[in-house]
Amino acid sequence: MCGIVGVIGREDAPQVLLQGLQKLEYRGYDSAGIYTAGAGSARLVKAVGKIAALAQAIGPDVTGTMGIGHTRWATNGRPTEANAHPHVSADGRFYLVHNGVITNAAALRATYLSDVTFASETDTEVVVQLIAHFAQGGLTAHDAFVKTLGLLEGSYAFCLADRDDSAVLYAAKNKSPLLIGKGDGFNLVASDALAMIELTDQFLELNDGEVVTLMASQVQIEDLAGQQIDRAPITVTIDAAEADKGPYPFYMLKEINEQPIVMRRLLAAYTKADGQVEMPAALLSALAAADRLYIVAAGTSYHAGLIGKPLFESLAYVPVEVHLASEFGYHLPLLSAHPLFIFLTQSGETADIREVLVKVKKMGAPTLTITNVVTSTLAREADHVLALHAGPEIAVASTKAYTAQVAVEALLAKALGDFKGTEAATKFDVTHWLSMAAAGQQTLIDQQARLHELATTLFAGQDRAFYIGRGSDHAVSLEAALKLKEISYVHAEGFAAGELKHGTIALIEPGTPTVAFVTDPLTAARTRSNAEEVAARGGHVAIIATSDLAEVGDDLVVPAIEPRLTPLVAIVAGQLLAYFTSLDRGYDVDRPRNLAKSVTVE
């Protein structure tokens, strides 16, 4: 949640901040602001709404060689200009941007700041006022910042500016992402490399409990005890064109269209010339030694884990449990003797998942992160990491990262099965089937006009909907329903088709839209029977079936591939139905209300 960007040593600092915030708007977009200083000028500009509103408020008089900026997803306090970042201390000296939640803010305010008049409802203002409080007591800006950090509980990524010294910025992190970008005569700080990639490809990774002092020509990293830390920069390669919307009206449509490319990219990354899957030997050994795999994820990634479970069980003969990170972190189940944890995360910064990672590492359990950002916290802290190779995903509703997660699970399950010598893995040609999945995805992408028509027929004027299926189709139903509710605000739920008659069918009324996925040969007839039960009660049923199971009158036919990988194809229909429903209702498809892309608070 929220995006931070800072720069020092650039004559065009306001423009650098604005462009960086535009790249980070997927992290939050209910308000934004910048503070700039240098050459005798200092300005604070804030606006409610998207970055475009901030851009309009920044006039030619806003100049400077350093600055900090922030785009917000509200946690503490409503989305108002007063609650927007940067926050300023009462004496006007310090300016602070923050990503995270300070859980002891109220106690700190009562202990140290009872005489301070606050301008906002945020925990962030408590922090900046506390820094000023200690500075007024005689500490330097640096030492006041460090002392404040030592008192904080919760999560944070901070960037601090001092009005009295425009030649320096300070930054620190705990549980929330933050990177330093090294330039030629300037330096940068941001929540995501994407905000800085057009200016540099050299980055310094930060760990929790580290404090950074940035100057135009120097970066100093130390721990909270003042011990200096030397760290070599890493090179991050992101194709800036991939983060551009190009000819598409929305990023989500672009990212849906990129899914066949991602499938082929994954095959290139994880298979050899002879088509055999190639995975790190140390990872395969760790997986083979486990008596149970625990897939831990949230939201869309959790749904990808549900698809992965039967792949691992059928190909590698290992039991799998799939858990929601937000529940698992605080209600740990009875674990097997030799567990291995697989963390599915698009951003690699998901706070709920990191809570689990920290706990299981203390227990000594081996860990694997599968993520789209290999420089992320969860990637760095796990024992093993596999990249999704999906490229930047900007739309809040995940599409290509989800299908990439499923594909990587399939590749890994195949490789583990081969490593263990299972008969099922030997017979499973994952290279062929992922290629077929890519072709099947393209077939549906080419039917956008039909899917737009179906979306309008099903959901126009409706405020609720159901998706049903059995086996992997149940997991696809959960994800398709999530996509619809995320971006079109239709109250949509996914259900195991056989469970309808155990309660949910009471909600079916004349015209209630219900989408049934029929791609599983074992249960196709039963799912159709459940769909007929809905239709008998006046529900408006649409059948999406694979070509080998299709019947006359079905609403959409999708290419038939290996049933365990059919979700890679079928979900494209769910993604496009959600996209066109949101489009027809005039909503911002990429930035749905109340949601942000990277969930870095619990």
C-alpha positions, 0 to 999 in steps of 0.5 A: 500500500502507498508509494514513496519516491525521493530524489536528491541532486537533480535540477528537475526534482519535481518532475522526477518525483511526479514521474516516479509517483505516476509509476507507483500509482498502482500502490495507492491513488486516493491522495498524493503530495510532494515536498521539494527544496533547494536553490532557496525554494521550498514547497509542499503541494498536496492533492486529493485523488489521483496523481493527475490532480497533483500534477495540475496543482504543481505550478512552474514555481515549484522547483528544487534539487531534492524532494520527497513524494507519496501516493496514498492508500488510506489506512490511518485517516480518511483520504483528505488533503490534511491526511495526504503525505508528506506530513510536516512537523509543527515547527515546519522543519521536517517533512516525512512520507511513510508506507506502513502502520505504526501500531503504538502511535497513540501511546507515543503521542500521549507520552511525548506530544501532548502539547502538540496540535496535530493537523491530520488523523494519521500515525505518520504525523506522530512520527514527524512530530516526534522527530521534531520533538527530539531535534528541539531537545538538541539532537541532530536531524539524523540522531532525532530520526534514529531515536524515533525509529527506536521507539516505533512498533509496526511497519514502516518505510520512511523518507525524511527531508529537513528544511534546514539542510536541503543537501540530505535525505534520510530513509529507513525501513521495517517490514515495508519495501524500500530501495535506493537508486544510485545515479550519476551525481544524484541518488533516489529512493522509492518503494519499487524499482519501477519508479526509478528504472528510467533513471538508473539500473543500479540499486541498493537493497535495504534490510529491516532496521537499516537507516540511510543517509542520501546525498547527491554523491553519496549513500551511507547505510547503517544499523540502528546502533550506528554501525556502518554497512557496506553493500554493493549495488545490484543491477535491475533490468526492467523493460520500461516499455513493458510498464507502458500502456501502449495502444491499450485503453487500460493496463488490465487489458494489456496484461490479459493479452500478454498471458500467452507471451508469459507462458512462452517466456516461462518455458524459455526460462525453465526448460532446456532445449530438449524440453526437460524442466530445469530447476535448481538442484538444491531446491529439488532436494529440499522439496523431495525431503519434505513430507508435506508442502504448505502453500501460503498465499493471499487473494488471487495467489491463494487461488493459484495455490488451489490450482497447484495443489493437485499438480504437486499431489498427482505428479510428485506424490506429496501431500499439499495444504493451501492456506490463507496467510492472514489466518495461518500467521496467527492460527498455526495448524499442526504441522508435519514432521518435515514441512516445506513452505511455498509462498506465492506472492506477486509483489514479494512484499505481502505483509501477511505472507512475510509474517508467516515466513518469519515464523516458519524460518524460526522453526527451521523449516525450508522456504520457497518464494515464487514471486514476480519481483526477485529483489523483493523482501520475501524473495531475499529472505526465503531459502529459495526463489523462483521468478514468475517472469511476468513483467510489470503488472500495473493493474490492481486486479492480477491477471498475468501474474496469476497464470504465471504462478499456476504455470510455475507450479506446474513446471516445479511439480513436473521437475519434482516428480522427475527428480523423485522418478514418479511414473505420473511425471514421466507421462506429463509433457508439461512443455507441450501442455503449457504451449497448448495453454498459451494457444488456448489463451490466445483463442479466447483473447481473440474472442473479445467481442463475444465475451463483451457481448456475454458480459453485457447479457449476463451482468447489465443491471445486476448487482450480484452473480455466482460462478460454479464448478467442481475440482479445479473449476471450483478454484477458477470460479473463486478467481473469476468471482474475485475479478468481477467483484474487484473491478465492477463492484458486482457482489460475486461469489464462487462456489463448488457446484455441488454445494449450491443445494446445501444453502446457496441456491436459496439466493437464486432469483429470476435473472440471477446470473450464474456462470458454470465452468465445465472443463473437468471430464470427471464431473462435467455431467454433475456440474451441468445438473447443478446449472440446471437446478439454477435455471429451474429457479429462474437463474440466468445460466451461462455455460463455459465448457471445453471443446471436448465436453461442449454441448449445443447451446453452451455460451462459450467453448474454450480449447481442451487441453490437459485438465489439470492445466485447463484453468490457465485457459478458462480463467481468461474468460473470467478475466475478460467478463470482469473487464468488460463489465467494469468497462460498461459501467464506466469504472476505472478498470485499473484502479478499483476503489479501496484497493491497492496492488501491493498489500504491505500492511496486515 
